Amino acid sequence: MGLRTRQARRPAGGRRVTTGTLVPVFAALGDETRWSILAALGEGDASASALAGRLPVTRQAIAKHLAVLQEVGLVEPIRVGREVQYRVIGSQLSDTARRLEAIGAEWDRRLATIKEIAEGL
Protein backbone atom coordinates (compact mmCIF):
# COMPACT_ATOMS: atom_id res chain seq x y z
CA MET A 1 0.00 0.00 0.00
CA GLY A 2 2.57 2.59 -0.97
CA LEU A 3 1.62 6.17 -0.42
CA ARG A 4 2.79 8.37 -3.22
CA THR A 5 5.22 10.92 -1.84
CA ARG A 6 5.72 14.17 -3.73
CA GLN A 7 9.05 15.84 -3.36
CA ALA A 8 9.26 19.52 -2.51
CA ARG A 9 12.29 21.77 -2.50
CA ARG A 10 14.84 21.15 0.22
CA PRO A 11 14.65 23.69 3.07
CA ALA A 12 17.72 25.37 4.54
CA GLY A 13 17.78 22.85 7.42
CA GLY A 14 18.36 20.03 4.92
CA ARG A 15 15.04 18.24 5.38
CA ARG A 16 12.92 17.64 2.32
CA VAL A 17 9.25 18.46 2.90
CA THR A 18 7.15 15.60 1.54
CA THR A 19 3.78 14.14 2.31
CA GLY A 20 5.61 11.59 4.48
CA THR A 21 7.42 14.27 6.47
CA LEU A 22 4.30 16.38 6.97
CA VAL A 23 2.55 13.73 9.06
CA PRO A 24 5.14 13.67 11.88
CA VAL A 25 5.30 17.50 11.84
CA PHE A 26 1.53 17.74 12.26
CA ALA A 27 1.57 15.03 14.91
CA ALA A 28 4.16 17.09 16.81
CA LEU A 29 2.17 20.31 16.34
CA GLY A 30 -1.04 18.56 17.39
CA ASP A 31 0.11 18.41 21.00
CA GLU A 32 -0.94 21.50 22.98
CA THR A 33 2.22 21.52 25.10
CA ARG A 34 4.51 21.33 22.07
CA TRP A 35 2.49 24.11 20.43
CA SER A 36 2.98 26.23 23.58
CA ILE A 37 6.71 25.48 23.55
CA LEU A 38 6.98 26.55 19.90
CA ALA A 39 5.04 29.73 20.63
CA ALA A 40 7.34 30.53 23.57
CA LEU A 41 10.43 29.87 21.42
CA GLY A 42 8.95 32.16 18.79
CA GLU A 43 9.58 34.97 21.27
CA GLY A 44 13.24 34.01 21.60
CA ASP A 45 15.66 31.15 22.22
CA ALA A 46 15.31 29.46 25.60
CA SER A 47 16.57 26.50 27.61
CA ALA A 48 14.34 23.69 28.85
CA SER A 49 14.63 25.14 32.37
CA ALA A 50 13.58 28.61 31.21
CA LEU A 51 10.62 27.13 29.33
CA ALA A 52 9.60 25.13 32.40
CA GLY A 53 9.56 28.38 34.35
CA ARG A 54 7.18 29.93 31.82
CA LEU A 55 4.90 26.96 31.16
CA PRO A 56 2.94 24.75 33.57
CA VAL A 57 5.08 21.71 32.70
CA THR A 58 8.10 20.10 34.38
CA ARG A 59 11.57 20.55 32.96
CA GLN A 60 11.74 16.80 32.21
CA ALA A 61 8.49 16.95 30.24
CA ILE A 62 9.72 20.03 28.38
CA ALA A 63 12.93 18.15 27.47
CA LYS A 64 10.91 15.24 26.06
CA HIS A 65 8.70 17.59 24.03
CA LEU A 66 11.77 19.43 22.74
CA ALA A 67 13.23 16.10 21.61
CA VAL A 68 10.07 15.42 19.57
CA LEU A 69 10.17 18.91 18.04
CA GLN A 70 13.86 18.47 17.24
CA GLU A 71 13.26 15.05 15.67
CA VAL A 72 10.77 16.50 13.17
CA GLY A 73 13.04 19.46 12.42
CA LEU A 74 11.09 22.26 14.08
CA VAL A 75 13.69 23.26 16.68
CA GLU A 76 17.44 22.99 17.05
CA PRO A 77 19.65 23.02 20.14
CA ILE A 78 22.28 25.75 20.48
CA ARG A 79 25.01 25.69 23.09
CA VAL A 80 25.36 29.03 24.89
CA GLY A 81 28.18 28.65 27.37
CA ARG A 82 27.25 25.70 29.60
CA GLU A 83 23.56 25.96 28.74
CA VAL A 84 21.69 24.37 25.85
CA GLN A 85 19.04 26.64 24.40
CA TYR A 86 16.55 25.82 21.68
CA ARG A 87 15.67 27.83 18.60
CA VAL A 88 12.75 27.47 16.20
CA ILE A 89 13.76 26.50 12.67
CA GLY A 90 11.63 28.97 10.74
CA SER A 91 12.48 27.51 7.34
CA GLN A 92 10.84 24.19 8.29
CA LEU A 93 7.67 25.97 9.40
CA SER A 94 7.66 28.07 6.21
CA ASP A 95 8.17 25.01 4.01
CA THR A 96 5.36 23.20 5.83
CA ALA A 97 3.08 26.21 5.28
CA ARG A 98 3.99 26.30 1.56
CA ARG A 99 3.22 22.60 1.24
CA LEU A 100 -0.18 23.14 2.87
CA GLU A 101 -0.87 26.03 0.50
CA ALA A 102 -0.01 23.77 -2.47
CA ILE A 103 -2.39 21.08 -1.17
CA GLY A 104 -5.11 23.72 -0.72
CA ALA A 105 -4.56 25.07 -4.24
CA GLU A 106 -4.85 21.56 -5.68
CA TRP A 107 -8.14 21.02 -3.83
CA ASP A 108 -9.42 24.39 -5.05
CA ARG A 109 -8.58 23.36 -8.63
CA ARG A 110 -10.35 20.03 -8.23
CA LEU A 111 -13.44 21.60 -6.65
CA ALA A 112 -13.61 24.20 -9.44
CA THR A 113 -13.56 21.36 -11.99
CA ILE A 114 -16.36 19.53 -10.14
CA LYS A 115 -18.39 22.75 -9.98
CA GLU A 116 -17.92 23.31 -13.71
CA ILE A 117 -19.07 19.76 -14.49
CA ALA A 118 -22.08 20.04 -12.13
CA GLU A 119 -23.16 23.36 -13.61
CA GLY A 120 -22.93 21.87 -17.10
CA LEU A 121 -25.45 19.13 -16.32
N, C-alpha and C positions, 0 to 999 in steps of 0.2 A: 504494500500500500504506500508507495512512495509519494510524498508530497512534493509538488513541483516547487523549487526554490528559485526565485528570481534574484539575480545579483544586482546590487546597487553599487554606487561608487564607494570607494574605501575612505572612511573618515580619517581625520588626522591621527586619531588614537590607534589606527591600524586594524580596527575591526571592520568587517564588511557587514553592512546592514542588509539582511535578507529576511524572508518570511520566517525562516528557522531561528534567526537571532532576535526577532521581534517578540516572540512568545516569552522567552525568559525575561526580557526587559519589562514587558507588561506584567508578568507575574511578580517581578520585584517591585514595580510601581503600584501594584494592586494592594500592597500592605500599607496600612495607614501609618504605622511607625516609620517605615522606610520613606514614605512620602514626606513625613514631617522632618526626617533627617535631611533629605534632599533640599527641602525648603529652607532649613536652617543653614545648610552649607551654601545655599544660593546667596546668603547674606555675607558669607566670608568663610575662609578655611577654618577648620576647628578640629580639635582632638576628640577622641571618644569621651574623655573625661569632661571636656567643656560641653559637649553635646548632652551628656547625661545631666549636667547641671542645668541645662535649659529645657530639657524634655522630661516628662514623667516616666522615665525608663532607666533601668540600671546601666552602669557602664558596660557590664558584661553583655547585656542584651544589645546595647548600641554597637559593640564590637562585632557581634554576630550579624547584625543587620548591615553594617558597613562591609563585612566580608561578602555578603550577597550582592550588594550594590557594586562592589569592586569586581566581582566575578562576571557580571553582565556588562561591565565597562562604563558604568555611570559615575563612579568616583575613582580617584587614585590617591594613594598615600604619598605624603611628602614629609621627609625628615626635616625638622626645624630644631636644630640643636639636639637635645636628647629626646624630644617629643616627636611623635608621629601625628601629623595633622592630615586631614582629608580634604580634597578639593573635587568639586563637581567637574566632570568632563563635558563641557558644553557642546562640543562637536558631536558627541554620541546622542545627546538629546535633540540637537538640531537635525541630525540625520534620521532619527526616529520620527520626528515631526514631518520631515519631507516625505518619508516612506508612507506615512499615514495620509498625507495630502495626495500622493499618487494613487493610493488605494481608493480614496474618496473620489478623485477625478474619474477613475475607471468606472466606479459605480454610477456616477452621474452620467457618463457616456452611455452605459448600458440602460439605465432608466429612461434616458431621452429616446433611445432606440425603441424600447418597449412602448413608450408613450406614442411615438410616431406610428408604430404598427397598429396600436389600439385605436388611434384616431382615424386611421385609414380603413377601418372595418365598417 
